[in-house]
């Protein structure tokens, strides 16, 4: 019997939720599952990935209305018309309101997915919304899913409704670190992600500068991701002060295969964020056989418990400690790309394992 799964996102722009959902659907289609997928952009806005979803045969719809309440009402109308077997909301803690709408529409299987472990700000009005959403999240959802186990604490979800579901990453065609690197060549540090204040993107410049001084080798710092003028300017100013203007390279947003190729050619991935869910770039680096050094956020710590080439370090340790640890990691894993990639294949972070658990979550 063919079934229908209805998935909500804000909009289909490049981001962890949107890319991972696309990869998961592609894997299920490859498995010939009997599912029709419908993805609703609840913001009502078109996104950069709309056509990629449609190329997979996914029906992409947009919630109508200029006001939030209008779009919520429109979502209810669409759900009543579509009558999906499963409703899966990707709205973190705000998924509670969408689970409530799905309940009113008579959808029996309602899944709320939390992919963030923190809040951008916690002004009074945000705290009010948070306190309003949580009871709805835990009452109207059949199951609340978290990208890491730490999310259960913030969601205050009881054990009988909670499941940790790690994001899954496809296998990479690129594996670096297969032989020891020439120590006369520059050390390559790569940072992957959109330019946003939460990514703390000037800190890698300090780390690269300290690493250059400690190792006695030239260092290249490579940024991959959609840029913003303000943050790019702040990176440039920091690089100029450190005398590293010629050592910083901006690649912009790239296709996944080009991003993975650049990661595989690097010595280490840096993730210096002040907040993250489960950083997919760290898992992608492992799939390429490259070690990672990330800020000691819960998601990074959870990944490091499965993949020993991933190390979590507090940002408060300072750039010198980060440089010291980065050099230790580069030297410890030099030429051992296959060992790192094998740990990734055996971890819970592969797309195959993710999809298997997701299907069980939807239909068992």
Secondary structure, 3 states (H helix, E strand, C coil): CCEEEEEEECCCCCCHHHHHHHHHHHHHHHCCCCEEEEEEECCCCCCCCHHHHHHCCCEEEECCCCCHHHHHHHHHHHHHHHCCCEEEECCHHHHHHHHHHHHHCCCCEEEEEECCCCCCCCCHHHHHHHHHHHHHHHHHCCEEEECCCCHHHHHCCCHHHEEECCCCECCCCCCCCCCCCCCCCCEEEEEECCCCHHHCCCHHHHHHHHHHHHHCCCEEEEEECCCCHHHHHHHHHHHHHCCCHHHEEECCCCCHHHHHHHHHCCCEEEECCCCCCCCHHHHHHHHCCCEEEEECCHHHHHHHCCCCCEEEECHHHCHHHHHHHHHHHHHHCCCCHHHHHHHHHCCCCEHHHHHHHHHHHHHC
